[in-house]
Amino acid sequence: MRSLKGSGEGTIYSFSTVYRPPSAEFKDDVPYTVVLVELAEGPRMLSTLVDMAPDAVRIGQRVQIVYDRVTEAITLPRFRRLASRATAP
């Protein structure tokens, strides 16, 4: 097995929005969207989506990875909608 550097970009393959917290610790986090992202390199990754209203999420949207430093010891990979690229005239 070898490791490869990924682009950090992908497409939303599937998603589900959580409205009821699974426990009291998550009560301030709802609603949040769990996404299955198909990475540009092929594998799929399960994570959460940030900075996007649940009703705006669509299958096929492009996303990029962001890292959320939760504590000194824990950093979680999350996804954010990929900024659209400007096209040259």
C-alpha positions as CSV (number, residue, x, y, z in Angstrom):
1,M,0.0,0.0,0.0
2,R,1.2,3.5,-0.8
3,S,-0.2,6.9,0.1
4,L,-1.0,9.5,-2.6
5,K,-1.6,13.2,-2.2
6,G,-5.3,14.0,-3.0
7,S,-6.7,17.2,-4.5
8,G,-9.1,17.7,-1.6
9,E,-11.9,18.1,-4.1
10,G,-14.9,16.0,-4.8
11,T,-18.6,15.8,-5.5
12,I,-21.5,15.1,-3.2
13,Y,-22.6,11.6,-3.9
14,S,-25.3,11.4,-1.2
15,F,-26.4,13.3,1.9
16,S,-28.7,13.4,4.8
17,T,-29.5,16.3,7.1
18,V,-29.8,15.6,10.8
19,Y,-32.4,17.6,12.6
20,R,-32.6,15.7,15.9
21,P,-29.4,15.5,17.9
22,P,-28.1,12.0,18.5
23,S,-27.3,13.1,22.1
24,A,-27.3,16.2,24.3
25,E,-23.7,17.1,23.3
26,F,-24.9,17.8,19.7
27,K,-28.0,19.9,20.6
28,D,-26.3,23.1,19.4
29,D,-25.1,21.6,16.2
30,V,-28.4,20.7,14.6
31,P,-29.3,20.9,11.8
32,Y,-26.1,19.6,10.2
33,T,-25.6,17.7,6.9
34,V,-23.7,14.4,6.6
35,V,-22.3,14.0,3.2
36,L,-20.9,11.1,1.2
37,V,-18.3,12.7,-1.1
38,E,-16.8,11.0,-4.1
39,L,-13.3,12.4,-4.2
40,A,-11.8,13.4,-7.5
41,E,-9.3,10.5,-7.2
42,G,-12.2,8.0,-6.9
43,P,-12.7,6.9,-3.3
44,R,-15.7,8.0,-1.3
45,M,-15.5,9.7,2.1
46,L,-18.2,10.3,4.8
47,S,-18.0,13.6,6.6
48,T,-20.1,16.7,7.4
49,L,-20.8,19.8,5.3
50,V,-20.0,23.3,6.7
51,D,-21.1,26.8,5.7
52,M,-24.1,25.7,3.7
53,A,-27.8,25.7,4.5
54,P,-29.4,22.2,4.5
55,D,-32.0,23.1,1.9
56,A,-29.2,24.3,-0.5
57,V,-27.4,21.0,-0.6
58,R,-27.7,19.0,-3.9
59,I,-26.3,15.7,-5.1
60,G,-23.6,16.5,-7.7
61,Q,-22.4,19.7,-6.0
62,R,-18.6,20.2,-6.0
63,V,-17.0,20.5,-2.6
64,Q,-13.5,20.9,-1.1
65,I,-12.0,19.6,2.1
66,V,-11.5,21.9,5.1
67,Y,-9.9,20.9,8.4
68,D,-11.7,21.7,11.7
69,R,-9.4,21.8,14.7
70,V,-11.7,20.7,17.4
71,T,-9.1,20.4,20.2
72,E,-5.3,20.4,20.3
73,A,-5.4,16.6,19.7
74,I,-8.4,16.3,17.3
75,T,-8.7,17.8,13.8
76,L,-11.7,16.6,11.7
77,P,-11.9,16.7,7.9
78,R,-15.1,18.4,6.8
79,F,-16.3,19.7,3.4
80,R,-17.4,23.1,2.1
81,R,-18.9,24.0,-1.3
82,L,-16.2,24.6,-3.8
83,A,-15.9,28.2,-4.8
84,S,-16.7,28.6,-8.5
85,R,-13.8,29.3,-10.7
86,A,-13.9,32.4,-12.8
87,T,-13.6,31.7,-16.5
88,A,-11.4,33.7,-18.8
89,P,-13.1,36.0,-21.4
